[in-house]
Amino acid sequence: MEERMKISLQRALLGLVVVMLLGAMIPTGLMLDRRLGAALEQGVRDDLETAPLVLSDRFANLAGARMMHAREISLMPELVSAVVAGDSAGASARAAAAAEAFPGESAVVIGPDGRSWVGPQIPEGVVDETRASGMPVTVVKSGEALGTVALAPVKINGEWAGAAGVWAPMDSAEAATLSALTRSDVLITAPDDGMGPYTGRSEPAMGLFGLLTEQPVSAQVIELDLAEDRYLVVSATVPGGARFTFVRALSEELAVVPTLRAVGLGVFGLALLLSIVVGAWAATQVARPVASLADAAGRFSEGDLDARVRRSAITEVDRVAEAFEVMRDALAARIAELGAANAELEDRQERLSMLQAELVQRDRLSAAARLLAQLAHEVRNPVASVRNCLEVLRRRVDGDEEASELADLAIDELLRMHELAERMLDLHRPQSTEGDCDASAVAQNVAAVVRMGMDDSDVTVVVDAPHPVESQISADALKQILLNLVQNSLDAVEGVGRVSIDVSARGSHARIAVTDTGHGITADTLPRIFDPFFTTKADVRGVGLGLFTAAGLARGHGGRIAASVAPEGGAVLTVEVPLAHPALEASA
C-alpha cells in the first residue's frame, strides 16, 4: 500500500493560517484600493457641491455687515452737512475716517450729481437704487479692480442728497479665504467675463478660463479634461454678476493614493508577519496538547498508567484531554480491580490448597484415630487380664522382695499401657459440645496454673486478653487444649524465654494464639506436628499425643488449630473456635 505524505498538525495549522490570510487580505486590498479612489473622488464631488452654499452664506454675512457699515457712515451729521454743502473734500475726509474702523474696507461717497467723490466709480443703476431709498450690496468693477460695494442714501429733510458706503476689493485674499473654506481652487470672473483672481496653479489657469467661459453657471459638479488631467468644477454667481468657479484637480486629490498604497502594503506585510507569529503561537498551543495526548496514548499502550496529558486553553482540545484522563483513570482503576481480584483469587487458591491439605490430613488423622481406637480397644482387655494375673502373682510372692518388685514394675507398666489405651479411646469417643466459656478467663486460668509449677524457671508467661470472648466450647475442653499448647511451648523455650497467650474475636470465631520464643518449627516438621506419636523431644518426655489430642478436641467443637513460624523466631499455635454470640462480639 502506498504510504501517504504526512505533515505535522502545527505545520498544517500554520499553513492554513497563511493561506487564509493571503486569500482574505489580497482580494480585500485590491477592492479597498479601487474603492479608495472612488471614495476620494466622491468626497471631492461632495465638497464641491457644498461650495456654492458656502459662497452664498459668506456673501450674505458680509453683505449684512457692510450694509450696516454703509448706513453708519451715511448717518454721520458731519458727512450729511458736507454733502449738502457740496464739500466733497470734507465729506471724503469724514467718510475715510469712519471707514478706518472697518478693516479691509474703504470709504465711498456719492455726490448729489451721482458722481463718486471718493472710491471707485459706481454704476448708475446702483446709484439709482439708493435714490429709491435702497441699500444695495453688489459686486462692481472699477477699471481693473473688482470689489463689493455697499451704499446707503444720504438724506436731508427726507430728500436724497447723495450716498455713502464702503468698498471691499475682491482680490486674491478673498479668493484664498474661499479656497480655504471650500478646500478647492477658486477662480473669480468679473461680470464682463474678465478673468479675476485664481488660487490654483498658473499653468492651466488660462486653459481652464477658456473652458469655463464656455460652460454655463451650474451648481452641479461637472468634469473637464485638460492637459491629461481631470478637473471637477462647480460655479455660482453673486449679486452684480461676478462668477465664482470652484475647481478641484483629481490628480492632486488622488496623489495620496500611491502613498496610501505603500502604507497599506506596509501594514499588510506587518499584519501578515504578526498574523504568522500569532498563528504559529496558536498552532503551537493547539498542536502541543495534541502531541502530548498522542505521546500519552503511546505510553499508555505500553503499560504506563501514569502518563500525563498537557491541558489546553482550547475548549475542544481540553475536553479530549480530559476525556483521555478519565478513560485512563477508569482503565487504571479496572486494572487495579483486576489485580486485586487476581490477588484475592490467589489468596483463595492458597486457602483452598490449605483446606485441601487440612482435609487430607484430617482424613489421615481420622483413619489413624480409628485404627488407634480399635487397637486400644483390642489391647485394653488383654492388658487388664495380664494386670489381674500379676496382681495374683504379686500376692503369692509377697515374701519374695525381688519378685514383688518385679511384679510392681510390671503392674505399673501395664497401668501405663491401660491409661494410654484409654486416652486413645477418648479421642474417638463423641465429645460433648454443650456449654460456653469465656476464652479470656480460661486463658488467664491456664497461665496461672502453669506459673505455679515453674517457680525456678526463667520463662515468662503473659496473657493479652483485654475483653471477655464468649466461645462455643466447654471450659474443660478449652483448658485441656491450651494446657497442651502451652506445655509444648514451654518445652520449646527450654527454660529461658517467653510464652504469650493472645485472646481476641475475629469475625465469627474466637482466636487464641500461643506464641513462644523457642527454636521454632522447621519446614519439614510443620506438616507433621499434629500427627499421633510424632515428637521432636530428644528425652522422649511424651509420646506425641498432646498436639494430636488438642487438634481433635478443637475439631470436635467446630474449630481448628494451625501452626506457623513467628516473624521474630519461635512458633505460633493458633486456636480458632466459634463465638457464642458473633453479632455481639462484632459490635463490641
HUWOQUI-V465428 format. One record per residue. N is the residue number from 1. RES is the residue in three letters. NEAR is the number of other ideal C-beta (glycine too) atoms within 12 Angstrom. Layout:
BEGIN
N | RES | NEAR
N | RES | NEAR
END
This chain:
BEGIN
1 | MET | 3
2 | GLU | 4
3 | GLU | 5
4 | ARG | 6
5 | MET | 8
6 | LYS | 8
7 | ILE | 14
8 | SER | 18
9 | LEU | 24
10 | GLN | 23
11 | ARG | 19
12 | ALA | 19
13 | LEU | 28
14 | LEU | 27
15 | GLY | 19
16 | LEU | 23
17 | VAL | 28
18 | VAL | 24
19 | VAL | 18
20 | MET | 18
21 | LEU | 26
22 | LEU | 21
23 | GLY | 13
24 | ALA | 18
25 | MET | 24
26 | ILE | 19
27 | PRO | 13
28 | THR | 20
29 | GLY | 26
30 | LEU | 17
31 | MET | 16
32 | LEU | 22
33 | ASP | 24
34 | ARG | 16
35 | ARG | 17
36 | LEU | 25
37 | GLY | 25
38 | ALA | 17
39 | ALA | 20
40 | LEU | 25
41 | GLU | 26
42 | GLN | 20
43 | GLY | 24
44 | VAL | 35
45 | ARG | 26
46 | ASP | 20
47 | ASP | 27
48 | LEU | 39
49 | GLU | 25
50 | THR | 23
51 | ALA | 38
52 | PRO | 32
53 | LEU | 21
54 | VAL | 28
55 | LEU | 39
56 | SER | 22
57 | ASP | 19
58 | ARG | 28
59 | PHE | 33
60 | ALA | 18
61 | ASN | 16
62 | LEU | 32
63 | ALA | 30
64 | GLY | 17
65 | ALA | 23
66 | ARG | 36
67 | MET | 31
68 | MET | 23
69 | HIS | 38
70 | ALA | 46
71 | ARG | 29
72 | GLU | 25
73 | ILE | 47
74 | SER | 40
75 | LEU | 24
76 | MET | 29
77 | PRO | 16
78 | GLU | 23
79 | LEU | 43
80 | VAL | 31
81 | SER | 18
82 | ALA | 32
83 | VAL | 38
84 | VAL | 23
85 | ALA | 20
86 | GLY | 18
87 | ASP | 22
88 | SER | 26
89 | ALA | 17
90 | GLY | 23
91 | ALA | 39
92 | SER | 29
93 | ALA | 21
94 | ARG | 31
95 | ALA | 47
96 | ALA | 28
97 | ALA | 21
98 | ALA | 31
99 | ALA | 33
100 | GLU | 17
101 | ALA | 18
102 | PHE | 27
103 | PRO | 12
104 | GLY | 22
105 | GLU | 32
106 | SER | 35
107 | ALA | 38
108 | VAL | 48
109 | VAL | 49
110 | ILE | 45
111 | GLY | 31
112 | PRO | 28
113 | ASP | 17
114 | GLY | 25
115 | ARG | 20
116 | SER | 32
117 | TRP | 33
118 | VAL | 35
119 | GLY | 38
120 | PRO | 32
121 | GLN | 22
122 | ILE | 39
123 | PRO | 25
124 | GLU | 17
125 | GLY | 20
126 | VAL | 39
127 | VAL | 34
128 | ASP | 19
129 | GLU | 28
130 | THR | 38
131 | ARG | 26
132 | ALA | 15
133 | SER | 19
134 | GLY | 23
135 | MET | 32
136 | PRO | 33
137 | VAL | 37
138 | THR | 37
139 | VAL | 40
140 | VAL | 38
141 | LYS | 31
142 | SER | 25
143 | GLY | 13
144 | GLU | 16
145 | ALA | 23
146 | LEU | 36
147 | GLY | 40
148 | THR | 44
149 | VAL | 48
150 | ALA | 45
151 | LEU | 47
152 | ALA | 39
153 | PRO | 34
154 | VAL | 43
155 | LYS | 23
156 | ILE | 20
157 | ASN | 9
158 | GLY | 9
159 | GLU | 15
160 | TRP | 30
161 | ALA | 29
162 | GLY | 42
163 | ALA | 48
164 | ALA | 49
165 | GLY | 51
166 | VAL | 44
167 | TRP | 42
168 | ALA | 36
169 | PRO | 28
170 | MET | 40
171 | ASP | 23
172 | SER | 19
173 | ALA | 19
174 | GLU | 30
175 | ALA | 34
176 | ALA | 20
177 | THR | 24
178 | LEU | 38
179 | SER | 30
180 | ALA | 17
181 | LEU | 26
182 | THR | 35
183 | ARG | 22
184 | SER | 41
185 | ASP | 37
186 | VAL | 44
187 | LEU | 45
188 | ILE | 46
189 | THR | 35
190 | ALA | 29
191 | PRO | 26
192 | ASP | 19
193 | ASP | 23
194 | GLY | 20
195 | MET | 26
196 | GLY | 34
197 | PRO | 33
198 | TYR | 31
199 | THR | 32
200 | GLY | 33
201 | ARG | 20
202 | SER | 15
203 | GLU | 13
204 | PRO | 28
205 | ALA | 29
206 | MET | 18
207 | GLY | 25
208 | LEU | 36
209 | PHE | 29
210 | GLY | 17
211 | LEU | 23
212 | LEU | 36
213 | THR | 21
214 | GLU | 15
215 | GLN | 25
216 | PRO | 16
217 | VAL | 26
218 | SER | 20
219 | ALA | 23
220 | GLN | 18
221 | VAL | 31
222 | ILE | 26
223 | GLU | 22
224 | LEU | 27
225 | ASP | 18
226 | LEU | 26
227 | ALA | 17
228 | GLU | 11
229 | ASP | 24
230 | ARG | 25
231 | TYR | 37
232 | LEU | 37
233 | VAL | 44
234 | VAL | 39
235 | SER | 35
236 | ALA | 35
237 | THR | 25
238 | VAL | 33
239 | PRO | 26
240 | GLY | 32
241 | GLY | 25
242 | ALA | 37
243 | ARG | 35
244 | PHE | 47
245 | THR | 48
246 | PHE | 44
247 | VAL | 46
248 | ARG | 40
249 | ALA | 32
250 | LEU | 31
251 | SER | 25
252 | GLU | 22
253 | GLU | 28
254 | LEU | 26
255 | ALA | 15
256 | VAL | 20
257 | VAL | 24
258 | PRO | 15
259 | THR | 13
260 | LEU | 22
261 | ARG | 21
262 | ALA | 14
263 | VAL | 18
264 | GLY | 24
265 | LEU | 20
266 | GLY | 15
267 | VAL | 19
268 | PHE | 25
269 | GLY | 18
270 | LEU | 15
271 | ALA | 21
272 | LEU | 24
273 | LEU | 16
274 | LEU | 16
275 | SER | 26
276 | ILE | 24
277 | VAL | 18
278 | VAL | 19
279 | GLY | 29
280 | ALA | 23
281 | TRP | 19
282 | ALA | 23
283 | ALA | 29
284 | THR | 26
285 | GLN | 25
286 | VAL | 33
287 | ALA | 28
288 | ARG | 27
289 | PRO | 32
290 | VAL | 30
291 | ALA | 23
292 | SER | 28
293 | LEU | 33
294 | ALA | 22
295 | ASP | 21
296 | ALA | 27
297 | ALA | 24
298 | GLY | 15
299 | ARG | 19
300 | PHE | 24
301 | SER | 14
302 | GLU | 12
303 | GLY | 13
304 | ASP | 15
305 | LEU | 22
306 | ASP | 14
307 | ALA | 26
308 | ARG | 20
309 | VAL | 32
310 | ARG | 27
311 | ARG | 22
312 | SER | 25
313 | ALA | 17
314 | ILE | 21
315 | THR | 13
316 | GLU | 15
317 | VAL | 27
318 | ASP | 22
319 | ARG | 18
320 | VAL | 25
321 | ALA | 32
322 | GLU | 20
323 | ALA | 17
324 | PHE | 30
325 | GLU | 27
326 | VAL | 15
327 | MET | 21
328 | ARG | 27
329 | ASP | 20
330 | ALA | 15
331 | LEU | 20
332 | ALA | 20
333 | ALA | 15
334 | ARG | 15
335 | ILE | 17
336 | ALA | 15
337 | GLU | 14
338 | LEU | 14
339 | GLY | 15
340 | ALA | 14
341 | ALA | 14
342 | ASN | 14
343 | ALA | 14
344 | GLU | 14
345 | LEU | 14
346 | GLU | 14
347 | ASP | 14
348 | ARG | 14
349 | GLN | 14
350 | GLU | 14
351 | ARG | 15
352 | LEU | 14
353 | SER | 14
354 | MET | 20
355 | LEU | 16
356 | GLN | 14
357 | ALA | 18
358 | GLU | 24
359 | LEU | 16
360 | VAL | 15
361 | GLN | 30
362 | ARG | 24
363 | ASP | 14
364 | ARG | 20
365 | LEU | 32
366 | SER | 23
367 | ALA | 17
368 | ALA | 29
369 | ALA | 33
370 | ARG | 21
371 | LEU | 19
372 | LEU | 33
373 | ALA | 26
374 | GLN | 17
375 | LEU | 23
376 | ALA | 30
377 | HIS | 21
378 | GLU | 16
379 | VAL | 24
380 | ARG | 27
381 | ASN | 17
382 | PRO | 18
383 | VAL | 27
384 | ALA | 22
385 | SER | 15
386 | VAL | 22
387 | ARG | 28
388 | ASN | 18
389 | CYS | 18
390 | LEU | 26
391 | GLU | 21
392 | VAL | 15
393 | LEU | 20
394 | ARG | 25
395 | ARG | 17
396 | ARG | 14
397 | VAL | 19
398 | ASP | 15
399 | GLY | 10
400 | ASP | 14
401 | GLU | 12
402 | GLU | 11
403 | ALA | 18
404 | SER | 20
405 | GLU | 15
406 | LEU | 17
407 | ALA | 26
408 | ASP | 22
409 | LEU | 16
410 | ALA | 24
411 | ILE | 26
412 | ASP | 17
413 | GLU | 18
414 | LEU | 27
415 | LEU | 21
416 | ARG | 17
417 | MET | 25
418 | HIS | 25
419 | GLU | 22
420 | LEU | 27
421 | ALA | 29
422 | GLU | 23
423 | ARG | 30
424 | MET | 32
425 | LEU | 24
426 | ASP | 26
427 | LEU | 32
428 | HIS | 28
429 | ARG | 18
430 | PRO | 13
431 | GLN | 24
432 | SER | 13
433 | THR | 24
434 | GLU | 16
435 | GLY | 19
436 | ASP | 25
437 | CYS | 35
438 | ASP | 30
439 | ALA | 46
440 | SER | 31
441 | ALA | 27
442 | VAL | 38
443 | ALA | 43
444 | GLN | 29
445 | ASN | 27
446 | VAL | 38
447 | ALA | 35
448 | ALA | 21
449 | VAL | 21
450 | VAL | 32
451 | ARG | 22
452 | MET | 12
453 | GLY | 17
454 | MET | 23
455 | ASP | 9
456 | ASP | 9
457 | SER | 20
458 | ASP | 16
459 | VAL | 29
460 | THR | 23
461 | VAL | 35
462 | VAL | 25
463 | VAL | 31
464 | ASP | 22
465 | ALA | 29
466 | PRO | 14
467 | HIS | 19
468 | PRO | 25
469 | VAL | 40
470 | GLU | 30
471 | SER | 45
472 | GLN | 31
473 | ILE | 40
474 | SER | 25
475 | ALA | 27
476 | ASP | 21
477 | ALA | 35
478 | LEU | 43
479 | LYS | 31
480 | GLN | 34
481 | ILE | 46
482 | LEU | 49
483 | LEU | 32
484 | ASN | 35
485 | LEU | 44
486 | VAL | 43
487 | GLN | 32
488 | ASN | 41
489 | SER | 41
490 | LEU | 36
491 | ASP | 31
492 | ALA | 37
493 | VAL | 30
494 | GLU | 21
495 | GLY | 17
496 | VAL | 18
497 | GLY | 29
498 | ARG | 25
499 | VAL | 43
500 | SER | 31
501 | ILE | 41
502 | ASP | 30
503 | VAL | 41
504 | SER | 28
505 | ALA | 33
506 | ARG | 23
507 | GLY | 14
508 | SER | 21
509 | HIS | 31
510 | ALA | 45
511 | ARG | 34
512 | ILE | 47
513 | ALA | 34
514 | VAL | 46
515 | THR | 36
516 | ASP | 37
517 | THR | 30
518 | GLY | 29
519 | HIS | 22
520 | GLY | 27
521 | ILE | 29
522 | THR | 14
523 | ALA | 12
524 | ASP | 10
525 | THR | 21
526 | LEU | 24
527 | PRO | 21
528 | ARG | 23
529 | ILE | 36
530 | PHE | 39
531 | ASP | 28
532 | PRO | 36
533 | PHE | 25
534 | PHE | 26
535 | THR | 24
536 | THR | 26
537 | LYS | 19
538 | ALA | 10
539 | ASP | 9
540 | VAL | 11
541 | ARG | 15
542 | GLY | 23
543 | VAL | 22
544 | GLY | 26
545 | LEU | 34
546 | GLY | 37
547 | LEU | 44
548 | PHE | 38
549 | THR | 36
550 | ALA | 40
551 | ALA | 39
552 | GLY | 38
553 | LEU | 37
554 | ALA | 40
555 | ARG | 30
556 | GLY | 32
557 | HIS | 38
558 | GLY | 22
559 | GLY | 32
560 | ARG | 31
561 | ILE | 39
562 | ALA | 33
563 | ALA | 37
564 | SER | 21
565 | VAL | 24
566 | ALA | 27
567 | PRO | 11
568 | GLU | 15
569 | GLY | 18
570 | GLY | 28
571 | ALA | 38
572 | VAL | 33
573 | LEU | 43
574 | THR | 31
575 | VAL | 47
576 | GLU | 33
577 | VAL | 41
578 | PRO | 28
579 | LEU | 34
580 | ALA | 28
581 | HIS | 20
582 | PRO | 21
583 | ALA | 13
584 | LEU | 15
585 | GLU | 28
586 | ALA | 14
587 | SER | 9
588 | ALA | 15
END
